[in-house]
Amino acid sequence: MKIIIDAMGGDNAPQAPVMGGIQANREYGTSVILVGRGEEILKVLQDNGIQQLPAGVEIAHASEVVEVCDNPSTAFREKKDSSLTVGLNLLKSGQGDAFVSAGSTGALLAAATLLVKRIKGVRRAALAPVVPTGGGGAVLIDCGANVKCPPEYLLQFAFLGSYYAEHVLGRPEPRVGLLNNGAEPSKGTDLQVEVYPLLKKAGDEGRIHFTGNVEAREAVEGAVDVIVADGYSGNIFLKTMEGTALFLARELKKMFKKNLLTKLAALMVSGGLKNFKKLMDSGEVGGTALLGISRPVIKAHGSSDAYAIKNAVRQASDFARSGMIESITENIGQMRLPASAGGKEEF
């Protein structure tokens, strides 16, 4: 397995991507291609006591960097020698099995869609993070790539999320729920009302395990394995979860530092607190899968450190080995609507 890493993407580049790739190579035996300014990559290695490239580690030079201030929809074209563009072209040409970047989400989405291309028949690619829940985590799709969605997008998101949960997370017959403000089929906006019968039909036919509408509270408690949403609702859900986690962590810290007794109590439950922190840490998962693209692409958090990048490489390897993309390609006919029902004849 060979994973291509954008060595210049993210707040902590090139240190985090380079050393995350090295750690993945050491711990998992994964071959990696570090894409970026060669001299800067070599300096990071030397600063960390690595004088020669380890076996299974390559450098692909790219002189430019896509910055946060660049136009995300055109940056990869305007900077054709950027680490993002060069890395995705390596993926497209088959020189690597998956691509990992902590750079601009918008630029990665646009470049992956236009360079690597979507799976034929998939209307839109979607961002699908695994969010912590009482059920051991759930795939949230979409979390922001597609703010406005016709019903067919959400139907396809349900399939994409289900395939990811089954093939990559190892969840047999993953439970799929439509994020909504109530359990009744009549709840929600026009979009949710129109999507519900499409998902129910797919469920009745045994193509997905659709359990109905799911409210945010039940989703967090672990009622489903896949949470289907338009990018607007999904992003609010995700950011609310992230904010709640930060709030709880801050309040717990204040509570346990209040006096001597609470400090002693903190020592007694330190193991549980560490596990809780680990559960809420996105770096443990690695990154967000970009589903619907014809090759595996992982978007790591912009603030990722080397540990998070290492986990993103592991996640990318699991994705590439899963056979998920091949399964979607073989079954794409089940995921589309006829033109008379709002679908498109050609993709």
N, C-alpha and C positions, 0 to 999 in steps of 0.2 A: 504494500500500500504506500503510495507517495502523495503527500499533501502539500499543496502550494500555499505559502503564507505571504500575505502582504506585509513586508517588513517595515513599511513606512506608514502604515495606517494606525490611527489611534493616538490618544493623548500621551501614551508612554512609549511611543515608537522612537527609535528602532529597538530600544532595550528590551521591552516586553515581548514583542513578536519574535525577536531573534532568540532570546533565552527560553521563551516558551517552546519554540521549535526544537531547541537543543534538548530541553527536558523531555519532550515527547519522544525524541529520537532515543534518548538514554533509557527511559522507563518503559516505553511501549515497543521500541524497535522500529518505529515508523520512519520511513524515509521522508525528508522534507526538502522543498525548494524555497529558499528565502529570496524574495523578490524585492529589489530596492537598490539604493546607492551602495555599490559594492564596498567602497572605502569605509562608509559608515558602519556597515554590517561587520566588516573585519575588525574595526576598532572596538565594537561592542564585544566581540569574541575575545580579543586580546585583553581588554579591560577585565574580563572574567577569567583570565588565565588560560584561554584556549588559543594556542598558537597555530594549530593546523585544523582544517575542517575535519570533523569526525566522519567516519564512514556512514554513508547514507544521508549526508547533508550537502546540498548544492547551493550555489548563489547564482541567481539570474539578475544581471545588472539592469536597472531601470533608473534613468537620470532624473525623472520628474516625480512630483508628489501631488496628489489631489488634496487640496486644502479644504478646510471647513467653509471658507469664504467663497469657494468656487461654485459655479452653477452646477448643481448635482446632475441635471439632465444632459449637460453637454461636456462636463469636465473630462470624461474619459476620451472624448473625441478631440478636444482641444489639447489635451496632454496625452498624446499617443504613446509616449515613452514613460508614462507614469507606472508606478508599481501595481496599481489597480488594473490598468489596461493590459500591461504585459502579463500579469498573473492570470487574468481571465482568458487571454489568448492562448496561454500555455494549457489551461484547462480545456479550452475548446479544441485544441489540436491533439488532445489525448496524452500530453506529456506529464499529466498528474491526474489523480483520481478525485480530488476535491479541492476547494479553495476556501481559505479562511482570511477574513479581514476585519479589523477593528476600526476601519476608516468610516467615511461618510456613508450613512445608510442609504440616502437618496441616490448617491452616485453609484453605489454597489448595485442597487436594485435596477437602475437604468442600464448600467453596463452589462450586468448579467443577462438582462432581458434582450438587449440588442446585439450583444456579442455571442454569448453562449446559447441564447434563444430559449424560449419556453418549450416544454413538451408539446408536440403537435396535438392540438385539441384543447389545451388548457387556455382559458381566456385571460387570466391574470395570475401572475406569481403572487404569493402571499407570505408574510412574515409569521412564523409559527413558533414562538418561544414555549418552553415547558415551564409552566408556573407552578409554584408549590401549593399543594392542596392536601386535605385530609386523606385523599386517596392515593398519595404517593406522587402527585404531580399530574398535570393535565396539559395537553397541547391546546394553546389558544391561537385560533386562526380566524381572522387576520388581526394583527395588532397595530396596524397603521399604514400599511402599504397602499390600501385601496379605501379611501374615505367614502366615496359614493359607489354603491354596488347595485347592479340589477340582480334579480333572484338567482340567475344561473351562476353568478360568481359564488354565492354562498353555498349553493348545491355542490359546486366543485370543491370549495373549501372543506366541506364536510368529508368528502372522499379523500382529499389530500391529507387532512389531519388524521383520518382513520387509518390510512395506509402507513403514515409515519408512526402512529402509536403502536400499530401492530408489528411492523417490520423493524423499526429502530428501537422502540422502547420495550418490545416484547410483550405487548398487551393483547391476548387473544380476544377477538370480538370486542374491541373497544367501544364503550358507551359514548354516543354522540348526542350532545345537547345544543339547542339553539339558545343563545344568550338573549334573555327577554325580561320584561318587568312583571311577568306572571306565568303560571303554568298552563293556562287555558289557550287553546289554539287561536282564539280571537284576540289575544293580547298583542301589544306592540304597534309599531308603525306599519304603514302599508307594506314595507319590505318584509318584515317578519311574518305578517299575515299571509303574504304571497309565497314565502319560502316554506312555511310549515308543511303544506300538503305535498310539496315536492320531496322534502326530507322524509315525510311519513310514507310516501309511496316507495321511496328507495328502501326504507326500513321494512315495509311489508313484503317487499320482493326479496329480502335477505341480502341486499347489496351492502348495507351498512346497518349497524345496530343503533338506530335512532330511538332515544328515550323520551323525546318531546322537548318542550321549552324548559330552560333552566334559569332560575334567578341567580344573581351574583353570589348571594349568600350560600346557596346550595352548591354552586360550582366550587367555591372555596372550601366547603366542607367535604368535597370529594365525590359529589353525586355522579360526575361524568369523567371520562378520560379525554374527551375532545370537546372544546368549547368553541362553537361556531359563531362568528360575529362579523359585521362589517368593520372596516378599519377604524371608523370613528368611535363606535361603541367599544371595540376591543382595546383601543388605545387608552380610553378612559378607565376601563376595567384594570388594565395592566398598571397604569400610573397610580391608580388608587391603591392597588396592592402594594406597590413599591413604597408609596408614602406611608401607608399603615405600618409596614414593616419597620421603616425608619423611626416612626413615632413610638412604636412599642419598644424598640431597642433603646431609644433615648430615655423613655420613662422608666424602664427596668433598671437602667444604669443609675439614674437619679435615686430610685427607690433603694437599691442595694448599697448606695454610698451615704445613706442618710445618717447612720450612727454605727457604733461598734457592733451591736447585735445584728444589724442588717448586713454588715460586712462579713460577719461570721456565717450568716445564712447564705451569702453569696458563695463562700468557699464550699459550703456543703452541697450546693446545687450547681457547682461550676461545670460539671460534666454535661448536665442537661442544658445549661446556657450555651455551651459551645456547640452542642448538637442543634439547638434552635438557630443559632447564628449561621451554622452551616446550611441548614434547611432553607434559609431565606437568602443565601448568597448566590446570585446569578452566576458567579464565577465557577461554582461547583458544576453547573451544567455545561458551561463552556460558552455557548452563544445561542443565537436564534437561527433556526433553519429557514432558508429561503425556498419554499416549496413551489413546485410547478416549473422550475428551471430544468433543462435537460441533463445537467450534471450537478452533483452536490455542491452547494454553496452555504457557508456558515458565516453569519454576521456576529462577531464578538462585540461585547460592549465597548464603547469608546474609551472607557477608563480601565480596561482590562490590564492586569499585571501579567507577569510571566506564567503564574499558576493558572490563571483563567485561560490564557492562550493555549497552554498545554492541554487543558480539558477541552477546549474548542477543537484542537487537532484530534483528540480521541473521539469526540462527537462526530467530526467529519469522517473519520475512518469507519466508525459504526454505520454512518449514513451510506458511505460508498459500498460497504460490504452487504448492506441489507437487501439489495435487489428491489428496493421500493420503486425506483424510477422505471425499471423494466416492467414491473407489475402494473403501474399506472398506464404505461404506454400500451400494454396488451389489453387493458380494460377501459380505455378512454371512451369507448362508445357508451358505457353505462353512466358517464359523468356529464353528458351533454344533453341539451334539450333540442327537440326538433325546431326548425325555423318557425313553424306555426305557433310554437309555445314560447317564443321569445329567444330562441337560440339562434346560432348562425349556421348557414350551410357549410361554409368553408372557414378554415382557421389558418 
